[in-house]
Amino acid sequence: MRVRKFLVPLMILFLASCGQEEKKASELLGRAEASFRSANYSEAKLQIDSIRSLYPKVFDVRKKAIKLMQQVELEEQQASLRYLDSVMTVKKTVLDSMKVEFVLEKDTAYQEIGNYFYPSQVVEKNIGRTFLRACVSEKGEMSLTSIYCAGGSLNHTAVKVSSADAFAQTPVSPDMYVTTDLGRKIEKADYKLGADGGVVGFIIANKDARSLKLEFIGDRTYRTVMYSPDIKAIVEVSKLAQVLGSMEEIRKEQKEANLKIQFLKKKIAETSNEEL
C-alpha cells in the first residue's frame, strides 16, 4: 500500500509533465505553421527543429512537424525553381542580343557543342597569321589558342602578354598540336580560362591599349604585337563567356531543384500512405 501511495503522485506528476511538453510542442508547431503560411520558411524550419530537439518524446506533434517540414522544403524548392526560371528568361534575352555579334562554328556531323568566335578572328580571315585567338563554347567554357605560322619549328607551349610595366604568362599548355595548310606548318596551343595564368584578365585590364607585346615561348621565343582588334575580340568573347557560363550554372541548379522536388513529393506521398 505504501508503494502504491508513493507511485500515484509520481504518475500524476509524470502525466502533468507530459501534458505540459505536448502543449509547448503544439505551440511551437502552431508558430511553424503560421511562418509557413506567411512564406517565412527559415523561421518555420527553426521552430520545427526546436520541436525535434526539445520535445523528442511528444510523438504525435513530432509526426505533424515532420510532415510540415516536408511541405516547407517542397515549397522552398518550388520557389527556388520559379526564381531560377525567371533569371534564365532574363539571361536568354541578354544572350539573344549578344550572340548576333558572334560567329558560331559547329559541324553537326561530329560536334555536339559549338564554339563562338568574334568575327574578326574567324579562320578564313586569319589564314597565315600568327596571333592569339579566343573562343567560347555554347556551355560557356572560354579558351585561348595561340597560333604560330611565322616559319620554322618553334614548338611553343606558352605565351606571354605584356605592356610597358606588367605581364601575364600562361603555364605550359597540355594541348599543343601541329596542322598544315597548303604545305605551311601551323602550331597551335590551347589554354582554358582559369588555367591561362591570368592572361585573359590581363588583356581585359588593358582593353584600352592600342597594342600589347605578345611572345610565343618554345624552343625559342618569337615576339610579335597584339593590336587592338585582337584585344577587343578577347574582351568581347569573355563577356559572352560570362553570360553562357552563368546560364550553365542556372541549368545545373534547376536540375538539382527538380530532383529535390521529385524526392520530396515521393516522401510526402509515402507519409500519406502510411497514415491510411
C-alpha positions in Angstrom: 0.0 0.0 0.0 2.9 2.4 0.8 4.4 1.7 -2.6 1.1 2.4 -4.3 0.7 5.6 -2.3 4.2 6.7 -3.4 3.7 5.8 -7.1 0.4 7.6 -7.6 1.8 11.1 -7.1 4.7 10.3 -9.4 2.4 9.2 -12.1 0.3 12.3 -11.7 3.5 14.5 -11.9 4.7 12.5 -15.0 1.3 12.9 -16.8 1.3 16.6 -15.9 4.8 17.0 -17.3 3.9 15.1 -20.5 0.8 17.4 -20.9 3.0 20.5 -20.5 5.5 19.2 -23.0 2.8 18.4 -25.5 1.3 21.9 -25.0 4.6 23.6 -25.6 5.4 21.4 -28.6 2.0 22.2 -30.1 2.6 25.9 -29.6 5.9 25.7 -31.5 4.1 23.7 -34.2 1.5 26.4 -34.4 4.2 29.1 -34.9 5.8 27.0 -37.5 2.6 26.6 -39.4 2.0 30.4 -39.2 5.5 31.0 -40.5 4.9 28.6 -43.4 1.7 30.3 -44.3 3.5 33.7 -44.5 6.3 32.1 -46.6 8.9 32.6 -43.8 10.4 29.2 -44.4 13.6 29.8 -42.4 11.6 30.6 -39.3 9.3 27.7 -39.8 12.3 25.3 -40.1 13.8 26.8 -36.9 10.5 26.1 -35.0 10.3 22.6 -36.3 13.9 21.9 -35.3 13.1 23.2 -31.8 10.3 20.6 -31.6 12.7 17.8 -32.6 15.4 18.8 -30.1 13.3 20.0 -27.1 10.4 17.5 -27.2 11.7 14.2 -28.7 9.0 12.1 -26.9 6.0 14.1 -28.0 5.5 11.7 -30.9 2.2 12.9 -32.3 3.4 16.5 -32.6 6.7 15.3 -34.0 4.9 13.4 -36.7 3.0 16.6 -37.7 6.2 18.6 -37.6 7.9 16.1 -39.9 5.0 16.4 -42.4 5.2 20.2 -42.1 9.0 20.2 -42.7 8.5 18.2 -45.9 5.9 20.8 -47.1 8.3 23.6 -46.2 11.2 22.1 -48.0 9.0 21.4 -51.1 7.8 25.0 -51.2 11.3 26.2 -50.8 12.5 24.2 -53.8 9.5 25.3 -55.9 10.1 28.9 -55.0 13.8 28.5 -55.9 12.9 26.9 -59.2 10.5 29.8 -60.0 13.2 32.2 -59.3 15.8 30.3 -61.4 13.3 30.1 -64.3 12.8 33.9 -64.2 16.6 34.6 -64.1 17.1 32.2 -67.0 14.5 34.1 -69.0 16.4 37.3 -68.5 19.7 35.6 -69.4 18.3 34.2 -72.6 17.2 37.7 -73.6 20.7 39.0 -73.0 22.2 36.1 -74.9 20.0 36.6 -77.9 21.0 40.3 -78.1 24.7 39.4 -77.7 25.2 36.3 -79.9 24.3 38.1 -83.1 27.6 39.8 -82.8 29.5 36.5 -82.9 30.0 33.6 -85.3 29.0 30.1 -84.2 31.2 27.4 -85.7 29.6 23.9 -85.3 29.8 20.9 -87.5 26.7 18.9 -86.5 28.1 15.8 -88.1 30.6 15.4 -85.2 30.1 18.3 -82.8 27.5 18.3 -80.1 28.7 21.6 -78.7 29.8 24.5 -81.0 32.1 27.5 -80.3 31.5 31.2 -80.7 34.2 33.4 -82.2 34.4 37.1 -82.7 34.0 37.9 -86.4 37.5 39.4 -86.8 39.1 36.1 -85.6 37.3 33.5 -87.7 39.7 31.2 -89.6 39.0 32.4 -93.1 40.0 35.9 -92.2 43.3 34.9 -90.5 45.0 32.4 -92.8 48.8 32.7 -92.4 48.6 34.9 -89.4 50.4 34.4 -86.1 48.1 35.6 -83.3 46.2 34.8 -80.1 42.6 33.7 -80.7 39.7 33.4 -78.3 36.6 31.3 -78.4 33.8 30.2 -76.0 31.7 27.0 -76.2 28.0 27.0 -76.1 28.3 25.9 -72.5 30.4 28.9 -71.5 33.8 27.4 -71.5 36.3 30.0 -72.7 39.7 29.3 -74.1 42.6 30.9 -75.9 44.5 29.4 -78.8 48.0 30.6 -79.7 48.5 30.2 -83.4 52.1 30.3 -84.8 52.9 30.1 -88.5 55.7 32.5 -89.0 58.1 29.9 -90.3 60.3 27.2 -88.8 59.6 25.0 -85.9 59.0 26.8 -82.6 57.3 24.0 -80.7 55.8 26.7 -78.5 53.8 25.6 -75.4 53.1 29.0 -73.7 52.5 32.7 -74.5 53.3 35.9 -72.6 51.4 39.1 -73.0 52.9 42.3 -71.6 52.6 46.1 -71.5 55.4 48.5 -70.6 55.4 47.6 -66.9 53.5 44.4 -66.4 52.8 41.0 -68.0 50.9 37.7 -67.7 52.1 34.3 -68.9 50.3 31.1 -69.5 51.5 27.8 -67.9 52.7 25.1 -70.3 49.8 24.0 -72.4 48.8 20.4 -72.2 47.2 20.7 -75.7 49.8 21.6 -78.2 49.4 20.3 -81.8 50.6 20.9 -85.3 48.5 21.2 -88.5 49.3 22.1 -92.1 47.6 24.4 -94.6 48.8 24.4 -98.2 52.0 22.9 -97.0 52.5 25.6 -94.3 53.2 24.2 -90.8 50.9 25.7 -88.2 51.5 25.3 -84.4 48.6 25.7 -82.0 48.3 25.5 -78.3 45.2 25.8 -76.2 44.7 27.5 -72.7 41.5 27.2 -70.9 40.2 30.1 -68.9 41.2 29.5 -65.3 44.4 27.7 -66.4 45.7 30.6 -68.5 48.0 32.2 -66.0 45.7 35.3 -65.8 46.3 36.2 -69.5 42.7 36.8 -70.2 42.3 39.0 -67.1 45.5 40.9 -68.1 44.1 41.6 -71.6 40.8 42.8 -70.1 42.6 45.1 -67.7 44.5 46.6 -70.7 41.5 46.6 -73.1 42.0 50.3 -74.0 45.6 49.7 -75.1 46.4 50.2 -78.8 48.7 47.2 -78.6 50.4 44.7 -76.3 53.5 42.7 -76.7 52.9 39.0 -77.5 55.6 36.3 -77.1 55.4 32.7 -78.2 57.6 30.6 -75.9 59.0 27.3 -77.0 62.4 26.0 -78.2 63.0 29.7 -78.8 60.9 32.8 -78.3 59.0 34.5 -81.1 58.0 38.1 -80.5 55.1 40.0 -82.1 52.4 42.5 -81.3 48.8 42.1 -80.4 46.8 45.0 -81.8 43.5 46.5 -80.6 41.2 44.3 -82.9 42.5 41.1 -81.2 42.4 42.7 -77.8 38.8 43.7 -78.4 37.9 40.2 -79.7 39.2 38.6 -76.5 37.4 41.1 -74.3 34.1 40.6 -76.1 34.4 36.8 -76.0 35.0 37.0 -72.3 31.7 38.9 -71.9 29.8 36.3 -73.8 31.5 33.6 -71.7 30.2 35.2 -68.5 26.6 35.0 -69.8 26.9 31.5 -71.2 28.7 30.3 -68.0 26.0 31.8 -65.7 23.3 30.1 -67.8 25.0 26.8 -67.5 25.2 27.2 -63.7 21.5 28.0 -63.6 20.7 24.9 -65.6 22.6 22.8 -63.0 20.7 24.5 -60.2 17.4 23.9 -62.0 18.2 20.2 -62.4 19.1 19.9 -58.7 15.9 21.7 -57.6 13.8 19.4 -59.8 15.4 16.3 -58.4 14.8 17.6 -54.9 11.2 18.3 -55.7 10.7 14.8 -57.1 12.2 13.3 -54.0 10.1 15.4 -51.6 6.9 14.7 -53.4 7.7 11.0 -53.2 8.4 11.3 -49.4 5.1 13.2 -48.9 3.2 10.5 -50.8 4.8 7.8 -48.7 4.0 9.6 -45.5 0.3 10.0 -46.6 0.1 6.3 -47.5 1.4 5.3 -44.1 -1.4 7.1 -42.4 -4.1 5.3 -44.4 
